[in-house]
Amino acid sequence: MSLADFIESDLPGLIDDWTHYALVLSTQESQLTETQLRNSAADILTAVVTDMRETQSAAEQETKSRGDKEVANSGFTRVARLHAEDRLSHGFSINDVVAEFRSLRATVLRRWQRRRPAVLRRSSK
């Protein structure tokens, strides 16, 4: 199963885990509801899957991974920017926003690794 397929199939669990973490980060002043946190998680994960499925040459992938080329109109860039701006406007610090993205990455990889067959986990060590 590809990572994009996994994210789509495990979307509710990923959203649950990320929302829990975002609630921990949220300050009393932020006034973000759990629904707002969940919607944002769904938007970001859906944009990630769409981005992963875009056809790219090896050179385009490398350029994109280095950040050499700004993709200002990409769906993922737009969603990520809106997410960060929303969090900052609701009292999150920039460190909280970065921690939230880091948590999302770790959550996706941890849950994906648990779902993979044991044979694949052993061979990747």
Summary of the structure (lengths in Angstrom):
residues: 125
radius of gyration: 15.7
end to end distance: 18.7
largest distance: 47.1
contacts: 312
relative contact order: 0.16
helix: 74%
strand: 0%
